[in-house]
């Protein structure tokens, strides 16, 4: 059973992303939305956070939220997702957990 972890808060304000990363398993995915997309910006902090995560972990960032915050291009570890992709991710996973 796989889980979609939806992270909505900035990694600079809360530990939501770090908490999610502690419980991810193979087959899980992380979707960054709202201020959570700040974690999608390429940098050593995100690479360090992902170092201990599951091997096949997929990380997505909602493109509309990236655009709303005028963020530069995302890191190579992040896939931009549309609202349609968001719905598909929810359908692909058995469970969804929101982290804020």
C-alpha positions as a printed NumPy array, in Angstrom:
array([[  0.   ,   0.   ,   0.   ],
       [  1.429,   3.306,  -1.055],
       [  0.858,   6.735,   0.434],
       [  0.83 ,  10.213,  -1.081],
       [  2.301,  12.665,   1.435],
       [  0.984,  16.181,   0.744],
       [  3.19 ,  18.863,   2.302],
       [  1.738,  22.388,   2.417],
       [  4.085,  24.341,   4.684],
       [  7.473,  25.841,   4.015],
       [ 10.463,  23.804,   5.206],
       [ 11.778,  27.093,   6.606],
       [  8.776,  27.478,   8.951],
       [  7.86 ,  23.939,  10.039],
       [  9.284,  20.435,  10.102],
       [  6.397,  18.956,   8.1  ],
       [  8.568,  17.807,   5.2  ],
       [ 11.184,  16.33 ,   7.517],
       [  8.437,  14.494,   9.421],
       [  7.003,  13.109,   6.191],
       [ 10.433,  11.986,   5.037],
       [ 10.89 ,  10.008,   8.254],
       [  7.908,   7.784,   7.455],
       [  8.026,   7.395,   3.656],
       [  8.356,   3.897,   2.293],
       [  9.1  ,   2.452,  -1.118],
       [  6.255,   3.305,  -3.472],
       [  5.259,   6.477,  -1.622],
       [  5.348,   9.958,  -3.155],
       [  5.544,  13.504,  -1.812],
       [  3.523,  16.352,  -3.302],
       [  4.583,  19.869,  -2.36 ],
       [  1.735,  22.405,  -2.453],
       [  1.103,  25.952,  -1.22 ],
       [  4.21 ,  27.145,   0.698],
       [  5.583,  23.601,   0.655],
       [  6.843,  24.321,  -2.868],
       [  9.706,  26.335,  -1.377],
       [ 11.346,  22.943,  -0.754],
       [ 11.361,  22.34 ,  -4.52 ],
       [ 13.977,  25.007,  -5.22 ],
       [ 17.313,  23.409,  -6.026],
       [ 19.74 ,  23.599,  -3.157],
       [ 21.822,  21.561,  -0.741],
       [ 19.156,  21.624,   1.999],
       [ 16.67 ,  19.579,  -0.027],
       [ 19.33 ,  17.174,  -1.268],
       [ 20.4  ,  16.576,   2.329],
       [ 16.795,  16.006,   3.464],
       [ 16.2  ,  13.481,   0.679],
       [ 19.438,  11.588,   1.315],
       [ 17.846,   9.171,   3.777],
       [ 14.486,   8.799,   2.004],
       [ 13.201,   5.713,   0.22 ],
       [ 15.135,   4.803,  -2.925],
       [ 12.229,   5.171,  -5.334],
       [ 10.635,   8.235,  -3.71 ],
       [  9.063,  10.593,  -6.227],
       [  8.762,  14.271,  -5.249],
       [  6.284,  16.529,  -7.049],
       [  5.582,  20.262,  -6.761],
       [  2.323,  21.868,  -7.839],
       [  3.208,  24.068, -10.827],
       [  0.492,  26.637, -10.08 ],
       [  1.896,  27.205,  -6.59 ],
       [  5.434,  27.497,  -7.963],
       [  4.233,  30.1  , -10.459],
       [  2.241,  32.003,  -7.811],
       [  5.434,  32.389,  -5.774],
       [  7.614,  33.234,  -8.793],
       [ 10.057,  30.514,  -7.822],
       [ 12.97 ,  29.708, -10.105],
       [ 13.227,  26.344, -11.765],
       [ 12.907,  23.353,  -9.478],
       [ 15.691,  20.992,  -8.52 ],
       [ 16.42 ,  17.891, -10.554],
       [ 14.789,  15.751,  -7.842],
       [ 11.379,  17.43 ,  -8.281],
       [  8.71 ,  16.934, -10.953],
       [  6.294,  19.777, -11.721],
       [  2.677,  18.652, -11.391],
       [ -0.56 ,  20.191, -12.642],
       [ -3.907,  19.986, -10.854],
       [ -4.755,  17.066, -13.13 ],
       [ -1.545,  15.341, -12.011],
       [ -2.557,  16.035,  -8.398],
       [ -5.832,  14.151,  -8.91 ],
       [ -4.021,  11.296, -10.655],
       [ -1.525,  11.011,  -7.788],
       [ -4.35 ,  10.777,  -5.25 ],
       [ -5.964,   8.028,  -7.351],
       [ -2.673,   6.127,  -7.779],
       [ -1.994,   5.849,  -4.045],
       [ -4.01 ,   3.873,  -1.495],
       [ -3.722,   6.592,   1.159],
       [ -3.125,  10.34 ,   1.348],
       [ -1.672,  12.159,   4.332],
       [ -1.549,  15.945,   4.663],
       [  1.368,  17.554,   6.485],
       [  1.244,  21.226,   7.436]])
